[in-house]
Amino acid sequence: MLFKRVHNVLGPGGRIAIMDFVRGISPRAELFGVNMLVNTKTGGTWTLQQYTDWLNQASFTGMETYTLGDRQVITAHREYQQIFAN
């Protein structure tokens, strides 16, 4: 739902960037997940596939993943809308 709300307020070509410890990629994701579970009601860590699915469901395209140290940055964009004159 959060990604859908972000998509709805972005203009055409707008981008989303998510920085996280992605489970299965970051060596610190499991430890961070334990910390989140201890300190929040529903915290955890998520896989790249989960992020991809959520972004696709929110109509984002062009997903890319970058690693910065032990974290990942996932980016995607809202498609440009083509307007054709008749």
N, C-alpha and C positions, 0 to 999 in steps of 0.2 A: 504494500500500500504506500509506503514511503517513496519508493522509486516512481510509482505512478504519479504521485502528487508532484514530485520534482519534475517529471516529464511534462506535466500539464502546465507548469509555470515557465518552462524554458521556451525561448523563441526558437524558430527553425534553425538548426545547426548548433544549438546550445549543447554544452557538454556537462556531464556529471563525472566527478572524480571521487573515488572511494579509497581511503587508506586504511588498511587493516592487516592483522596477522592472519593470513589465509591458511586454513587448515589443509595440510597435505603439501604445502609449499614452504611456509615459514617454519624454521626450526623452533620458534618460540610460541607457536599457535596453541599447542596443547597446554602449556603452562599458563598462558594468558586466558585460555578457556576456563581453567580451574579457578583462577582469580575472579573472572566474571561471574561464575556460578556461586562463589562464596559471597561476593559483594553485591549482587543484584538478584532480582527475582527471576529473570528469564535470560540472563546474559550467556554468551557462549562464543564460539568461533564458527566460521562457515567456510565451506569449500568453494573453489572456483566455479564448480558446476552449479552450486546453489546461487551464487551471484549472477552467473550467466543466465540461469533460468529466470530469476527475478527481473533482471534487466530486460530480457526478451519479452516477458509478460507485460512489462511496463512500456513496450514499444520502442525501446532504445535499440540502436544498431551500432556496428563498428566497434565492438568491445575489444580492448587491448589491455594487457597486463604488464606492468613493469615492476621490477624488484629494486627497492631502495633499502640497502642494508638488510635487516631481517623482516621488513614489512613489504607488502605489495600495494601497488596503486592500480586500481581497475578504472578504466575510463570508457565511456560510451557517449554517443551523441543522439540528439533528436534529429530525424531526417529533415532536410530542407523540403519545403512544400513548393511544388512547381505550379505556377499560375499561367495558364495558356489563354491568350485572347482569341476570341472567335472572329 
